[in-house]
Amino acid sequence: MIGMVFGRLTVTKRAGKTIKRELLWECRCECGGMKVTTGYLLRSDQTRSCGCLQRETITLKNSTHLMSGTRIYRIWSNMLSRCGNSNNPQFADYGARGIFVCQEWHDFEAFSSWACANGYRDSLSIDRINNDDGYKPDNCRWATSLQQSRNKRPRRDQKLSDAQVSAIRSDSRAQHEIAAQYGVNQQHISRIKCGKRRAFPTERNYNV
């Protein structure tokens, strides 16, 4: 066992036996710490560090949790929801037609790192270059509402659902931003806000 490596641990010497007469081994961790454990726990991959790995995992989870109130976290969460949650009002335009989030971006840290390295600003929103492809690094960019509206997938004879209309009425953003998100004329958003229209067909031309 001496000299063997298990995860971050390297076995340095024997350290006696347990009350059940299992051999104990002293190990040095990559971080410099020491760990005494049994050969069974090492071989079964149940002990992989002196404890530093668990601490790092907890720190990472806490860090992600602290980001949950930020705009970038909401963008990530909403992206996953409209592609994977059938109860999301936008699911019909995303998950239901095959739009997916790449496996890498199911991890918030990976998505956040990509965003910061590729021009993320609070004034921009995530935009798919090819509207028939999914959310992944080589198909996404950060764009203004106007850029997004020009990249909307043309849709004919489709009406907004009651849930979408309700969401629009409670949305506090500027009307041109809402219109860009749903791919409709800004005039329709204004009518919904005034209670004049309940549902409507989308149009090919957008005034945003």
RATAUR-V588512 format. One record per residue. RES is the residue in three letters. SS is DSSP state (a for helix, b for strand, c for the rest). PSI is psi in whole degrees, -180 to 180 (999 if undefined). D_CENTER is the distance of its C-alpha to the mean C-alpha in Angstrom with 1 decimal. Layout:
res:RES ss:SS psi:PSI d_center:D_CENTER
res:RES ss:SS psi:PSI d_center:D_CENTER
//
This chain:
res:MET ss:c psi:-32 d_center:41.7
res:ILE ss:c psi:130 d_center:42.5
res:GLY ss:c psi:-14 d_center:40.5
res:MET ss:c psi:151 d_center:37.8
res:VAL ss:b psi:132 d_center:34.2
res:PHE ss:b psi:106 d_center:31.6
res:GLY ss:c psi:-119 d_center:28.1
res:ARG ss:c psi:1 d_center:28.8
res:LEU ss:b psi:138 d_center:32.3
res:THR ss:b psi:125 d_center:35.6
res:VAL ss:b psi:129 d_center:38.5
res:THR ss:b psi:-35 d_center:41.4
res:LYS ss:b psi:166 d_center:44.1
res:ARG ss:b psi:149 d_center:45.2
res:ALA ss:b psi:34 d_center:45.0
res:GLY ss:b psi:-157 d_center:47.3
res:LYS ss:b psi:159 d_center:46.6
res:THR ss:c psi:174 d_center:45.0
res:ILE ss:c psi:-19 d_center:47.3
res:LYS ss:c psi:12 d_center:46.6
res:ARG ss:c psi:28 d_center:47.9
res:GLU ss:c psi:140 d_center:44.6
res:LEU ss:b psi:137 d_center:44.4
res:LEU ss:b psi:145 d_center:42.3
res:TRP ss:b psi:136 d_center:41.0
res:GLU ss:b psi:132 d_center:40.2
res:CYS ss:b psi:146 d_center:37.2
res:ARG ss:b psi:130 d_center:36.0
res:CYS ss:b psi:157 d_center:32.3
res:GLU ss:c psi:-29 d_center:30.7
res:CYS ss:c psi:-7 d_center:30.2
res:GLY ss:c psi:-10 d_center:33.9
res:GLY ss:c psi:168 d_center:33.9
res:MET ss:b psi:151 d_center:36.1
res:LYS ss:b psi:132 d_center:35.5
res:VAL ss:b psi:125 d_center:38.2
res:THR ss:b psi:173 d_center:37.2
res:THR ss:b psi:159 d_center:38.7
res:GLY ss:a psi:-35 d_center:38.7
res:TYR ss:a psi:-45 d_center:37.2
res:LEU ss:a psi:-33 d_center:34.0
res:LEU ss:a psi:-49 d_center:33.7
res:ARG ss:a psi:-30 d_center:34.4
res:SER ss:c psi:5 d_center:32.1
res:ASP ss:c psi:22 d_center:29.1
res:GLN ss:c psi:-23 d_center:29.0
res:THR ss:c psi:117 d_center:29.8
res:ARG ss:c psi:-10 d_center:28.0
res:SER ss:c psi:180 d_center:28.5
res:CYS ss:c psi:-4 d_center:30.7
res:GLY ss:c psi:-12 d_center:27.9
res:CYS ss:a psi:-33 d_center:26.0
res:LEU ss:a psi:-42 d_center:23.1
res:GLN ss:a psi:-41 d_center:22.5
res:ARG ss:a psi:-40 d_center:22.8
res:GLU ss:a psi:-39 d_center:20.2
res:THR ss:a psi:-44 d_center:17.7
res:ILE ss:a psi:-41 d_center:18.5
res:THR ss:a psi:-42 d_center:18.3
res:LEU ss:a psi:-43 d_center:14.8
res:LYS ss:a psi:-41 d_center:13.7
res:ASN ss:a psi:-38 d_center:15.7
res:SER ss:a psi:-43 d_center:14.3
res:THR ss:a psi:-41 d_center:10.7
res:HIS ss:a psi:-38 d_center:12.6
res:LEU ss:a psi:-20 d_center:14.5
res:MET ss:c psi:-5 d_center:11.7
res:SER ss:c psi:-19 d_center:10.9
res:GLY ss:c psi:3 d_center:13.6
res:THR ss:c psi:162 d_center:12.7
res:ARG ss:a psi:-40 d_center:12.1
res:ILE ss:a psi:-34 d_center:9.2
res:TYR ss:a psi:-40 d_center:7.3
res:ARG ss:a psi:-39 d_center:8.7
res:ILE ss:a psi:-45 d_center:7.8
res:TRP ss:a psi:-47 d_center:4.0
res:SER ss:a psi:-44 d_center:5.4
res:ASN ss:a psi:-36 d_center:8.2
res:MET ss:a psi:-46 d_center:6.9
res:LEU ss:a psi:-39 d_center:6.1
res:SER ss:a psi:-47 d_center:9.3
res:ARG ss:a psi:-18 d_center:11.5
res:CYS ss:a psi:-22 d_center:11.0
res:GLY ss:a psi:-8 d_center:11.4
res:ASN ss:c psi:110 d_center:13.3
res:SER ss:c psi:-15 d_center:16.9
res:ASN ss:c psi:-7 d_center:17.8
res:ASN ss:c psi:134 d_center:15.7
res:PRO ss:c psi:-24 d_center:18.4
res:GLN ss:c psi:3 d_center:16.6
res:PHE ss:a psi:-37 d_center:16.1
res:ALA ss:a psi:-32 d_center:19.4
res:ASP ss:a psi:-4 d_center:18.5
res:TYR ss:c psi:-90 d_center:15.2
res:GLY ss:a psi:-40 d_center:14.8
res:ALA ss:a psi:-23 d_center:18.5
res:ARG ss:a psi:18 d_center:19.5
res:GLY ss:c psi:6 d_center:17.3
res:ILE ss:c psi:129 d_center:14.4
res:PHE ss:c psi:167 d_center:11.6
res:VAL ss:b psi:126 d_center:8.2
res:CYS ss:c psi:153 d_center:9.5
res:GLN ss:a psi:-37 d_center:9.5
res:GLU ss:a psi:-40 d_center:8.8
res:TRP ss:a psi:4 d_center:5.3
res:HIS ss:a psi:-13 d_center:4.7
res:ASP ss:c psi:120 d_center:5.5
res:PHE ss:a psi:-40 d_center:4.4
res:GLU ss:a psi:-41 d_center:8.0
res:ALA ss:a psi:-43 d_center:8.1
res:PHE ss:a psi:-44 d_center:6.0
res:SER ss:a psi:-41 d_center:8.1
res:SER ss:a psi:-43 d_center:11.1
res:TRP ss:a psi:-44 d_center:11.1
res:ALA ss:a psi:-48 d_center:11.0
res:CYS ss:a psi:-31 d_center:13.8
res:ALA ss:a psi:-7 d_center:15.7
res:ASN ss:c psi:33 d_center:15.7
res:GLY ss:c psi:19 d_center:17.2
res:TYR ss:c psi:135 d_center:14.7
res:ARG ss:c psi:156 d_center:16.9
res:ASP ss:c psi:-19 d_center:16.8
res:SER ss:c psi:-4 d_center:19.1
res:LEU ss:c psi:161 d_center:16.8
res:SER ss:b psi:158 d_center:14.1
res:ILE ss:b psi:139 d_center:12.0
res:ASP ss:b psi:134 d_center:14.5
res:ARG ss:b psi:127 d_center:15.0
res:ILE ss:c psi:-47 d_center:18.4
res:ASN ss:c psi:112 d_center:19.4
res:ASN ss:c psi:-10 d_center:18.7
res:ASP ss:c psi:3 d_center:19.5
res:ASP ss:c psi:171 d_center:16.9
res:GLY ss:c psi:-174 d_center:13.2
res:TYR ss:b psi:110 d_center:10.1
res:LYS ss:c psi:160 d_center:10.9
res:PRO ss:a psi:-41 d_center:12.5
res:ASP ss:a psi:3 d_center:15.9
res:ASN ss:a psi:10 d_center:15.4
res:CYS ss:b psi:154 d_center:13.6
res:ARG ss:b psi:171 d_center:15.1
res:TRP ss:b psi:125 d_center:15.3
res:ALA ss:b psi:161 d_center:18.1
res:THR ss:c psi:168 d_center:20.4
res:SER ss:a psi:-38 d_center:20.9
res:LEU ss:a psi:-43 d_center:24.1
res:GLN ss:a psi:-40 d_center:22.6
res:GLN ss:a psi:-41 d_center:20.0
res:SER ss:a psi:-33 d_center:22.9
res:ARG ss:a psi:-16 d_center:25.0
res:ASN ss:c psi:10 d_center:22.4
res:LYS ss:c psi:144 d_center:22.1
res:ARG ss:c psi:123 d_center:23.0
res:PRO ss:c psi:134 d_center:26.6
res:ARG ss:c psi:140 d_center:27.0
res:ARG ss:c psi:142 d_center:30.5
res:ASP ss:c psi:31 d_center:31.8
res:GLN ss:c psi:135 d_center:28.5
res:LYS ss:b psi:149 d_center:28.5
res:LEU ss:c psi:145 d_center:25.8
res:SER ss:c psi:165 d_center:25.5
res:ASP ss:a psi:-37 d_center:26.8
res:ALA ss:a psi:-38 d_center:23.3
res:GLN ss:a psi:-42 d_center:22.3
res:VAL ss:a psi:-43 d_center:25.7
res:SER ss:a psi:-40 d_center:25.2
res:ALA ss:a psi:-38 d_center:21.8
res:ILE ss:a psi:-42 d_center:23.5
res:ARG ss:a psi:-31 d_center:26.4
res:SER ss:a psi:-1 d_center:24.4
res:ASP ss:c psi:126 d_center:22.2
res:SER ss:c psi:1 d_center:23.6
res:ARG ss:c psi:169 d_center:22.5
res:ALA ss:c psi:147 d_center:25.1
res:GLN ss:a psi:-33 d_center:26.3
res:HIS ss:a psi:-30 d_center:25.7
res:GLU ss:a psi:-41 d_center:22.0
res:ILE ss:a psi:-43 d_center:21.9
res:ALA ss:a psi:-40 d_center:24.1
res:ALA ss:a psi:-39 d_center:21.9
res:GLN ss:a psi:-42 d_center:18.8
res:TYR ss:a psi:-6 d_center:21.0
res:GLY ss:c psi:41 d_center:23.2
res:VAL ss:c psi:169 d_center:26.4
res:ASN ss:c psi:139 d_center:29.4
res:GLN ss:a psi:-29 d_center:29.2
res:GLN ss:a psi:-36 d_center:32.5
res:HIS ss:a psi:-38 d_center:30.9
res:ILE ss:a psi:-42 d_center:28.5
res:SER ss:a psi:-41 d_center:31.5
res:ARG ss:a psi:-38 d_center:33.4
res:ILE ss:a psi:-43 d_center:30.7
res:LYS ss:a psi:-32 d_center:30.6
res:CYS ss:c psi:-2 d_center:34.4
res:GLY ss:c psi:15 d_center:34.4
res:LYS ss:c psi:-24 d_center:36.4
res:ARG ss:c psi:137 d_center:34.1
res:ARG ss:c psi:-40 d_center:32.2
res:ALA ss:c psi:156 d_center:30.7
res:PHE ss:c psi:158 d_center:31.4
res:PRO ss:b psi:147 d_center:31.0
res:THR ss:c psi:164 d_center:28.8
res:GLU ss:c psi:162 d_center:30.6
res:ARG ss:c psi:-32 d_center:30.5
res:ASN ss:c psi:137 d_center:31.3
res:TYR ss:c psi:133 d_center:29.3
res:ASN ss:c psi:92 d_center:30.9
res:VAL ss:c psi:999 d_center:28.2
//
